[in-house]
Amino acid sequence: MGNARRLPHWLKMQRASGENYSKVKNLTAHFGLHTICSSGNCPNIGECWNAGTATFMILGDICTRACRFCATKTGKPLPPDPEEPAKMAAAIKILNLLHCVITSVDRDDLPDGGAAHWAGVINEIRKINPGITIEALIPDFDGKKENINMIIDAAPTIISHNLETVRRLTPVIRTKAKYDRSLSVIKMIADSGIPAKSGIMLGLGEKEEEIIETMDDLRNAGCRILTIGQYLKPAEGYMEPVEYIHPDKFEEYRLKAIEKGFDFVESSPLVRSSYHAEIHAGIR
């Protein structure tokens, strides 16, 4: 029903099946882990899981925020699982990953937003998987420096925080998050010396000049890695896309971003935050 039939041909996705897909699915279920791949209805779940990669989501699968683009459940989360760092590290070892991406729901219910748990997960992954590279895709922690510094001190390879959309649309798309607060988080990451990464969605009604302005804002904050993808409605009840951007236009934006000095730019309709993340970490 709905917009699934109206999708242009360039938004067709790989079917979520295959041996490696089943392995990742079964392993995450066995350890009681969550992935943003499934919680967020990511269109690349088939491709990534068949390649043996996944973006793990810590601190549960219930978010304290209710952004209009995101399919993650909203409500009152459970307390953090003290066994989660060990479970995460063990699952990653079994998968034999060279690179892993960790993200989380927003935990506005916790005094530190979950930052100490975050640091514990990163440290345990590295202890059990020496030599692994880690991308931490973090929430904004309300912009509180002491919480963001806990992640920085754990020293993941890359720290990512998504701006999601242009300034004008931020109050419409995101609930509690603020455009300038997100830029300040990215600047804190960049100032620490850890590569800062961010992502935006297109097709929400933004204008081209707003996209260029957003690129400039990110570069001025020190962002080095940028992902640009097409917004797709994750389920019924969420915002409809205003338009589907042609792949040629995504390529134009990629070239403009490279001109502006980003080190890596992934820009095409099905790109999501963690798409080809292992390349950004220098794995291949």
N, C-alpha and C positions, 0 to 999 in steps of 0.2 A: 504494500500500500504506500501511497504518498510519494516522496521524492526519490525512492529507490528506482522507480521506473523512468524517472526523468534524468538520471545520471548520464552525463556524456560518456562516450566510449573510452576516454582516457582515464576514467575513474574506476574501471573494472579491476577487481582485486583477485589475488591468488586465493584459491580455496584453502581453508584452514584444515589441512589434513597432512598425513605423511608420518613416517617413522619418528623423525626427530620432533615433530610437533607433538606426537603422542608421548614421547619421552619427557619433554618439558612439562606438558600438562600433568602427567602422572607424578612427576617428581615434586612439583609445586603442591599438588594435592596431598602427597604423602607427608610432606613437612608442614602442611597447613600454612603455606606461604601465599601471598597475593602478588599478582602482577598487574601493572597498569594496562598491559596489553589486553587482558580480558575485562578488567574493571572499567576501562575507558573505551571499550569496543574499538580498538585500534584497527584500521584497515590493513595494516601490514602484518598482522599476527601470523598469517600463514607463512609469508616469506621469512620473517625473523625467526619464528620457532623452528621452521624447517632448517634454518641455518644454525640452530642450536644456541640462539641468543634470546634474551628476554630482559625486560626492565622490571625489576622486583620492586614491589611497593610495601614499605614498612609501616608500622604503627596502625595496622588494621586496614579495613576497606570501607570505613565510614568516615566521611569528611565533615568537619564542623561548618563548612561553607557550602553554598549552593550556587555556584557559577552556572550561567545559563547555557554554556557550551559543553559542559562536562557531564559524563554519564556516571561518574562515581557516586555511590550512595551518600546521602546526607542524613545526619541525625546525631545521636549521642554515642560516641565511640566507646569501645571497651578499653579498660586500662592496657597500657603497653605490655606485651608479652616479654618477660625477662629472658625467656629462652630463644627469642627471635634472632639475636645476633649469632648464636651458635648454629641454629637451624639454617640460617641464610648462608653462613660460611660453609657448612657441610654440603648444601645443595649445589653451591657454585663449584666446589671441589669435584663432586660427582659429575657435573656437566663439563668439567675440564676447561673452564672459560679462561681466556687470556685477558678479557675485559668484561666488566660488568657495569650496569647502570642501576643505580638505586634511586627511588623517588619515594614520596610519601603523601598521604592525605594531609590536609591542614589540621593541626591539633590545637586549636585556640583554647581548648579546655585544660591544657596542661600549662603550668607556670612558665616553663621554658619552651613551650611549643613543640616539645619532643626533641630538642637539640641534643641533650645528653644521650638519649637513646640512639639518635643518629650517629653520634660519635662512637658509641659502643659497637654499632653494627659495622662501621667502616674499619675500626681497629681489629675486630674479630675476623672480618673477611681477609684482611691483609695478613693476620697472624697464621691463619689456616691455609692461605693461598699466596705464599710469598712470590713476589714478582708480578702479581696481577695489577692491572690498571683499573681505576675506579672513577666513574662519573657519578657525582652526586647532583641529582636534579631536585633542588630544594624549594620549599615554599618561602614566603617572605618573612616568617617569624615576626610579623608586625614591624619589621625594620629594626628590631632590637639588636644592637651591636654585640652584646654579650652572648646572645644565642647564635648569631651567625658566626662569631669567632670560634665557637665550639666546633663547628663544621670545618672552618679554615684550619684550626689547630690539628684536626684529624688528618689533614693533608691529602684529600683525594686528588687524583690526577687532574680532573676538571671539575669545576662547580658550575652548574647550570641553574638559571632561574628564568622562567619564561615571562616575557612582557605580554604575550598573548595577542594584543591588538593595539591599534593606534590610540593616541590620547583621547580623542573625542568619544570613542566607543567604549573606553574602559569602564565607565560607570554603568553602561548598559549590559556589558558582557560579563564582567567580574563583580562579585558582590562586595566583599570587604577590601579587596586589594586595590591599591592606588598606583597609577602610572609612575609618578615621581618616586614613590616608595620603592617600587621595583627597580627603577634606575639606580637608586641609592644602594640597594642590595648588590646589584651588579658592579657598581663602583667599588664597594667594599671588597668584593671578591678580587677584582682586577688589581686593586691597590695592594693586596696581599701577595701578589706575584703568581697566584694560581690562575691558569687560563679561565676566563669568564665566557660563558656561553648563554645564548638566549634564543627564543623562538617566537614567531608570530604566525597567526592564521589569516588567510585572505578569504574574501567572499562574504564578509559581514556588512558590507556597505561602505568600506573605507575608500578614500580617493587616492589616486596615485601620488599626489604631492604629500599626503599624510604618511604614506608608506616610506617615502624618501626621508621625510622628517624623522620618522621613527628610526630608520637606519642611522641617521646622523646622531640622534640622541643616544643610541646604543654605543656607537663608536666613541662618542665623547665621554661615555661612562667607562670605557675601556673594554667593552665586549669584543672578543676576538673570533668567536664562532657563532654563526647565525643559521637557524633553520626557518624555512618559509614553506608553509603547506596550505592546502585548501581546507577550509572548515566544512565538515560534513555533519549533519544532524545525527547524533549517536543513537537516538531512539525517539519514539513518539513523545510529544510534550516538550521537546527542546526547540530552540530557535531554528527556523528555516534559513538556509543560505540565501543571501540576497542575489548572488550570482556564482557561476562556476567559471573560474579564471582559466583561460587556455594555457596549455603547457608552454607555448612560445612566450607568453607574458611572464611566466615564472622564470624562464631563462633570461629574459631582459632584466628582471629584478636581481637575479644571481650575478649577472655581469656588473650591474650598478653597485651591488654590495661589495664585490671584489675590488672595484675601482675605489671605493671608499676606504679600503684597507683592512677588511676582514680577512683573517687567515684561511678560514674554511667557510663555505656557504653551500648548504643543501637547499635547493629551491625547485620544487616540482609539486604537482597536486597531491600526491600521496605521502609526501614527507611529513614525518612527525618528529618530536623532540629528539628521540633516541635513534632515529634512522641513520644507519652507517656510523653510529657513535664510536665504534672501534677504530675507524679511520681517523677521527678527530683526535684520538688519544695516541696516534702514531703506531697503531698495531699493524696496519697494512697500507 
